[in-house]
Each structure stands twice: as structure tokens, then as C-alpha cells.
């Protein structure tokens, strides 16, 4: 199952056929500014494989987001991460550089939040975000999350935004 389409976006599962788009997305220094470094093509293939395993194991992961015309925009979805040594459902998103600042990440993230809630995937949702990444923090806030300084991720440069579902 997938999140519902939005007025501008559609969701679909990743596949190995998405390697060119995902390698461009995850290899873009602007998109990956708050990661240790951009990912190379084999790492992008690993990202796709990780999501394919997540779909098989959990029924969800990061999904490809496209316009209704099929234009690739990025990925957005739900993955299990560790916060305070506990598996926690995370809402994550990446939008290609040329499509940033148009509200796509927020629109996709709201649809994924609704999916998590309507499918009772968890009672709590988080986004683990680099402390300097204000754009992603604003998306989390628009989705309804708040910075929760009581929650800790293993990385000292990341903060956790959270909300109850």
C-alpha cells in the first residue's frame, strides 16, 4: 500500500529502475549537505535495496515521489530508526535541488504522516534532522512535529522532532 496521492504528488515503491534518479538525488551535494557526504552510485543502489527490504519486512519505506505527470521529485516515507535505543518510526524526505522551496517535501510528508496514522503503524512519529538543517526542521514543524530535547539519536549533531499519532 502507498500513501494517498496529493493534489500535486503521487507515490510509488522504488525499484532498481530508479537507480539513475536516486543516484542523482543522493549524489547531489546540495541535497546531501547535512549528510557526511553525497552518496555514490553503488551507495544509491544500496539505498534502493534497503527500501525494498523495508517494503518486504514492514510494508513501508521511503517511496518515490513524482508529479502527476510522472516527473521524479525525490523520496519520502517511513522507516524504522533507533531513538533512545528504541525502534521508532521516522518520517524522512529528500527533494531534488531544482524542486526545493515549492512545498513538495511538506505535501509528501503530510501524506506519509496520514498514512502512518491511518494504518496504525506507531503511536509516535519522529524526524531525525541535522541540527543546522533549518529547511528540514521547518518541514517537520509544518507536519505537526516539535523539537523534543528529551529524545536522543546516536549522532550528536542530530536533533529529534516528534509528535504523537
Backbone as numpy.savetxt, mean C-alpha at the origin, in Angstrom:
# Nx Ny Nz CAx CAy CAz Cx Cy Cz
-11.13 -11.89 -4.15 -11.96 -10.70 -4.15 -11.09 -9.45 -4.15
-11.66 -8.38 -4.62 -10.94 -7.12 -4.77 -11.74 -5.99 -4.13
-11.06 -4.91 -3.77 -11.81 -3.72 -3.35 -12.72 -3.26 -4.49
-13.78 -2.58 -4.13 -14.70 -2.04 -5.13 -14.00 -0.96 -5.95
-14.35 -0.88 -7.22 -13.86 0.21 -8.05 -14.34 1.53 -7.46
-13.59 2.57 -7.71 -13.94 3.92 -7.24 -14.35 4.73 -8.47
-14.73 5.98 -8.30 -15.08 6.78 -9.49 -13.96 6.85 -10.53
-12.69 6.75 -10.10 -11.59 6.87 -11.06 -10.70 5.65 -11.16
-10.83 4.70 -10.24 -9.85 3.61 -10.13 -10.48 2.23 -10.17
-9.66 1.30 -10.63 -10.00 -0.13 -10.57 -8.83 -0.85 -9.91
-9.13 -2.00 -9.32 -8.13 -2.84 -8.67 -8.06 -4.18 -9.39
-6.86 -4.75 -9.41 -6.70 -6.12 -9.89 -5.47 -6.72 -9.22
-5.42 -8.04 -9.21 -4.25 -8.70 -8.64 -3.04 -8.50 -9.54
-1.87 -8.45 -8.91 -0.62 -8.39 -9.65 -0.40 -9.73 -10.33
0.39 -9.70 -11.40 0.82 -10.93 -12.06 2.23 -10.71 -12.58
2.91 -11.77 -12.96 4.24 -11.60 -13.55 4.24 -10.68 -14.77
3.10 -10.54 -15.44 3.00 -9.64 -16.59 3.16 -8.17 -16.20
3.07 -7.87 -14.91 3.20 -6.49 -14.42 4.64 -6.10 -14.12
5.60 -6.97 -14.45 6.98 -6.70 -14.05 7.50 -5.37 -14.60
7.24 -5.04 -15.84 7.76 -3.77 -16.38 7.22 -2.59 -15.58
5.90 -2.56 -15.37 5.30 -1.45 -14.62 5.80 -1.41 -13.18
5.87 -2.57 -12.53 6.31 -2.59 -11.13 7.79 -2.25 -11.00
8.61 -2.69 -11.96 10.03 -2.34 -11.92 10.21 -0.84 -12.10
9.42 -0.24 -12.97 9.49 1.22 -13.14 9.02 1.94 -11.88
7.93 1.47 -11.28 7.41 2.09 -10.07 8.40 1.97 -8.91
8.82 0.75 -8.63 9.67 0.51 -7.47 11.13 0.90 -7.72
11.48 1.15 -8.97 12.82 1.61 -9.31 12.93 3.12 -9.40
11.81 3.81 -9.24 11.78 5.28 -9.35 12.29 5.90 -8.04
13.39 6.65 -8.09 13.92 7.26 -6.86 12.93 8.17 -6.14
12.04 8.82 -6.88 11.06 9.69 -6.23 10.03 8.85 -5.46
9.52 7.79 -6.07 8.55 6.93 -5.39 9.19 6.27 -4.17
10.46 5.89 -4.30 11.14 5.13 -3.26 12.02 6.02 -2.37
11.75 7.30 -2.36 12.58 8.26 -1.61 12.77 7.86 -0.15
11.76 7.28 0.47 11.84 6.97 1.89 12.12 5.50 2.17
12.54 4.78 1.15 13.03 3.41 1.30 14.55 3.48 1.31
15.21 2.42 1.75 16.69 2.48 1.75 17.27 2.79 0.37
16.60 2.28 -0.67 17.02 2.55 -2.05 15.92 2.05 -2.98
15.91 2.53 -4.23 14.96 1.97 -5.20 15.25 0.48 -5.40
14.24 -0.25 -5.82 14.39 -1.69 -6.07 14.81 -1.92 -7.52
15.63 -2.95 -7.73 16.00 -3.31 -9.09 14.95 -4.29 -9.65
15.13 -4.69 -10.89 14.13 -5.54 -11.56 13.92 -6.88 -10.83
14.98 -7.58 -10.43 14.75 -8.82 -9.68 14.01 -8.58 -8.35
14.27 -7.47 -7.70 13.55 -7.16 -6.46 12.09 -6.84 -6.75
11.81 -6.19 -7.87 10.43 -5.93 -8.26 9.71 -7.25 -8.54
10.40 -8.20 -9.17 9.82 -9.53 -9.39 9.54 -10.20 -8.05
10.43 -10.04 -7.10 10.21 -10.57 -5.75 9.00 -9.93 -5.08
8.80 -8.64 -5.32 7.65 -7.91 -4.77 6.35 -8.52 -5.31
6.34 -8.79 -6.62 5.16 -9.42 -7.23 4.95 -10.80 -6.62
6.02 -11.59 -6.49 5.90 -12.94 -5.90 5.38 -12.87 -4.47
5.86 -11.91 -3.69 5.39 -11.72 -2.31 3.88 -11.48 -2.29
3.42 -10.65 -3.21 1.98 -10.37 -3.26 1.18 -11.58 -3.74
1.71 -12.34 -4.69 1.03 -13.55 -5.13 0.88 -14.54 -3.96
1.93 -14.66 -3.14 1.84 -15.52 -1.94 0.82 -14.96 -0.96
0.78 -13.65 -0.82 -0.17 -13.03 0.09 -1.61 -13.29 -0.36
-1.87 -13.18 -1.67 -3.22 -13.49 -2.17 -3.58 -14.93 -1.83
-2.64 -15.86 -2.06 -2.90 -17.28 -1.82 -3.09 -17.57 -0.33
-2.26 -16.95 0.51 -2.30 -17.24 1.94 -3.41 -16.50 2.68
-3.70 -15.27 2.26 -4.62 -14.41 3.04 -5.83 -13.91 2.26
-5.79 -14.02 0.93 -6.89 -13.52 0.12 -6.77 -12.04 -0.20
-5.65 -11.44 0.19 -5.42 -10.02 -0.09 -3.93 -9.75 -0.11
-3.57 -8.59 -0.59 -2.19 -8.13 -0.67 -2.22 -6.73 -1.25
-1.14 -6.33 -1.86 -1.17 -5.07 -2.60 -1.71 -5.38 -3.99
-2.67 -4.61 -4.41 -3.28 -4.79 -5.73 -2.78 -3.70 -6.67
-2.78 -4.00 -7.95 -2.49 -2.99 -8.97 -3.67 -2.03 -9.02
-3.38 -0.74 -9.07 -4.45 0.25 -9.29 -4.26 0.84 -10.68
-5.39 0.93 -11.39 -5.40 1.48 -12.74 -6.55 2.46 -12.86
-6.49 3.28 -13.90 -7.65 4.09 -14.25 -8.69 3.16 -14.85
-9.88 3.66 -15.05 -10.91 2.85 -15.70 -10.52 2.51 -17.14
-9.61 3.29 -17.73 -9.11 3.00 -19.07 -7.98 1.98 -19.07
-7.56 1.55 -17.87 -6.51 0.54 -17.77 -5.10 1.09 -17.61
-4.95 2.40 -17.47 -3.62 2.99 -17.29 -3.10 2.66 -15.90
-1.89 2.11 -15.84 -1.24 1.75 -14.58 -0.93 2.98 -13.75
-1.29 2.95 -12.47 -1.00 4.06 -11.56 -0.07 3.67 -10.42
-0.14 2.41 -9.97 0.68 1.98 -8.85 0.08 0.76 -8.18
0.32 0.67 -6.86 -0.27 -0.42 -6.09 -0.82 0.12 -4.78
-1.77 -0.60 -4.23 -2.37 -0.23 -2.96 -3.04 -1.48 -2.41
-2.97 -1.65 -1.10 -3.64 -2.82 -0.55 -3.30 -3.08 0.89
-3.49 -4.34 1.27 -3.44 -4.78 2.66 -2.47 -5.93 2.81
-1.48 -5.76 3.69 -0.51 -6.81 3.96 -0.31 -6.94 5.46
0.14 -8.09 5.87 0.41 -8.32 7.29 1.85 -7.90 7.59
1.99 -7.02 8.58 3.29 -6.53 9.03 3.36 -6.73 10.55
4.56 -6.56 11.09 4.74 -6.73 12.53 4.86 -5.36 13.19
3.99 -5.12 14.15 4.02 -3.90 14.97 3.94 -4.36 16.42
4.86 -3.88 17.24 4.93 -4.33 18.65 4.97 -5.85 18.74
5.75 -6.47 17.87 5.92 -7.93 17.83 4.62 -8.69 17.58
3.63 -8.03 16.99 2.33 -8.64 16.72 1.98 -8.48 15.25
1.50 -9.54 14.58 1.03 -9.37 13.20 -0.13 -8.38 13.17
0.00 -7.39 12.29 -0.97 -6.30 12.20 -1.26 -6.02 10.73
-2.51 -5.76 10.40 -2.89 -5.48 9.03 -2.48 -4.06 8.66
-1.66 -3.97 7.60 -1.19 -2.66 7.16 -1.82 -2.28 5.83
-2.17 -1.02 5.71 -2.61 -0.40 4.47 -1.41 0.30 3.86
-1.03 -0.13 2.64 0.12 0.45 1.97 -0.23 0.93 0.58
0.57 1.83 0.04 0.28 2.42 -1.26 1.54 3.02 -1.88
1.63 2.92 -3.20 2.68 3.55 -4.01 2.01 4.01 -5.30
2.23 5.27 -5.66 1.67 5.82 -6.90 2.83 6.36 -7.73
2.82 6.06 -9.04 3.91 6.51 -9.89 4.03 8.03 -9.85
5.25 8.50 -10.05 5.56 9.93 -9.91 4.63 10.82 -10.71
4.38 10.46 -11.96 3.58 11.31 -12.83 2.10 11.37 -12.41
1.68 10.47 -11.53 0.28 10.45 -11.09 0.11 10.91 -9.65
1.19 11.38 -9.03 1.09 11.86 -7.65 0.44 13.24 -7.60
-0.14 13.53 -6.44 -0.79 14.81 -6.15 -2.14 14.98 -6.85
-2.75 13.87 -7.26 -4.09 13.90 -7.86 -5.12 13.19 -6.98
-4.71 12.75 -5.80 -5.63 12.09 -4.89 -5.83 10.60 -5.13
-5.05 10.01 -6.03 -5.22 8.59 -6.32 -4.89 7.70 -5.11
-3.81 8.02 -4.40 -3.44 7.20 -3.24 -4.55 7.22 -2.20
-5.10 8.39 -1.93 -6.18 8.48 -0.94 -7.42 7.73 -1.41
-7.79 7.90 -2.66 -8.97 7.22 -3.19 -8.81 5.70 -3.11
-7.64 5.21 -3.49 -7.38 3.77 -3.43 -7.33 3.29 -1.98
-6.69 4.07 -1.12 -6.56 3.67 0.29 -7.92 3.61 0.98
-8.81 4.53 0.69 -10.16 4.49 1.27 -10.88 3.22 0.82
-10.76 2.87 -0.46 -11.40 1.64 -0.95 -10.83 0.41 -0.25
-9.53 0.39 0.01 -8.91 -0.74 0.69 -9.31 -0.78 2.17
-9.41 0.39 2.79 -9.89 0.44 4.18 -11.29 -0.14 4.25
-12.15 0.25 3.33 -13.52 -0.26 3.31 -13.55 -1.77 3.07
-12.67 -2.25 2.22 -12.57 -3.68 1.96 -12.19 -4.42 3.26
-11.17 -3.91 3.95 -10.74 -4.54 5.21 -11.87 -4.56 6.22
-12.61 -3.47 6.30 -13.71 -3.38 7.26 -14.87 -4.29 6.88
-15.29 -4.26 5.62 -16.46 -5.03 5.20 -16.19 -6.53 5.19
-14.92 -6.93 5.08 -14.57 -8.35 5.10 -14.06 -8.79 6.47
-14.15 -7.90 7.46 -13.73 -8.21 8.84 -12.35 -8.85 8.88
-11.40 -8.26 8.17 -10.05 -8.80 8.12 -9.28 -8.58 9.41
-9.61 -7.52 10.13 -8.93 -7.18 11.37 -9.77 -6.14 12.10
-9.47 -5.94 13.35 -10.18 -4.89 14.11 -9.39 -3.59 14.13
-8.16 -3.66 13.65 -7.24 -2.52 13.71 -6.50 -2.45 12.38
-6.25 -1.26 11.88 -5.52 -1.07 10.63 -4.41 -0.06 10.88
-3.23 -0.33 10.31 -2.10 0.58 10.48 -1.49 0.94 9.13
-0.72 2.00 9.12 0.20 2.32 8.04 1.53 2.66 8.69
2.56 1.97 8.25 3.91 2.18 8.77 4.61 3.10 7.77
4.97 4.30 8.23 5.41 5.36 7.32 6.70 5.99 7.84
7.63 6.25 6.95 8.87 6.94 7.32 8.51 8.27 7.99
9.21 8.58 9.03 8.88 9.79 9.83 8.95 11.08 9.03
9.69 11.10 7.92 9.81 12.32 7.11 8.87 12.34 5.90
8.11 11.28 5.69 7.26 11.17 4.50 5.89 11.80 4.77
5.85 13.12 4.68 4.61 13.85 4.97 3.49 13.52 3.99
3.80 13.28 2.72 2.75 12.98 1.74 2.01 11.69 2.13
2.73 10.64 2.48 2.08 9.39 2.89 1.36 9.55 4.23
1.91 10.35 5.10 1.23 10.60 6.38 -0.10 11.31 6.15
-0.13 12.25 5.21 -1.39 12.94 4.89 -2.43 11.97 4.32
-1.99 11.03 3.49 -2.92 10.03 2.97 -3.50 9.23 4.13
-2.66 8.78 5.04 -3.14 8.01 6.20 -4.16 8.82 7.01
-3.87 10.08 7.19 -4.80 10.94 7.94 -6.13 11.09 7.20
-6.09 11.26 5.90 -7.33 11.39 5.11 -8.16 10.12 5.15
-7.52 8.98 5.33 -8.22 7.69 5.44 -8.87 7.54 6.82
-8.42 8.35 7.78 -8.98 8.29 9.12 -8.01 7.82 10.20
-6.76 7.64 9.82 -5.76 7.19 10.79 -5.16 8.37 11.53
-4.64 8.05 12.69 -3.93 9.04 13.50 -2.58 8.46 13.91
-1.60 9.33 14.05 -0.30 8.90 14.55 -0.49 8.29 15.93
0.02 7.09 16.12 -0.09 6.40 17.42 1.31 6.16 17.95
1.76 7.05 18.83 3.12 6.97 19.35 3.31 5.80 20.32
2.23 5.11 20.68 2.37 3.95 21.57 2.74 2.69 20.78
2.56 2.71 19.46 2.88 1.56 18.62 4.29 1.72 18.05
5.01 0.60 18.01 6.38 0.63 17.52 6.59 -0.38 16.41
7.28 0.07 15.38 7.76 -0.80 14.31 9.25 -1.02 14.58
9.79 -2.11 14.06 11.20 -2.43 14.30 12.15 -1.34 13.80
11.74 -0.61 12.76 12.58 0.44 12.21 12.45 1.72 13.03
13.56 2.25 13.50 13.48 3.48 14.30 13.12 4.73 13.51
13.17 4.67 12.17 12.85 5.84 11.35 11.40 5.83 10.87
10.62 4.85 11.31 9.21 4.76 10.90 8.29 5.04 12.08
7.15 5.65 11.76 6.09 5.88 12.74 4.88 5.06 12.29
3.97 4.86 13.22 2.79 4.04 12.93 1.54 4.90 13.05
0.78 4.94 11.97 -0.54 5.56 11.98 -1.53 4.41 12.13
-2.61 4.63 12.88 -3.52 3.53 13.16 -4.94 4.01 13.31
-5.87 3.04 13.16 -7.28 3.30 13.38 -7.97 1.97 13.70
-9.08 2.07 14.38 -9.93 0.90 14.59 -10.86 0.78 13.40
-11.18 -0.46 13.05 -12.11 -0.70 11.95 -13.49 -1.01 12.49
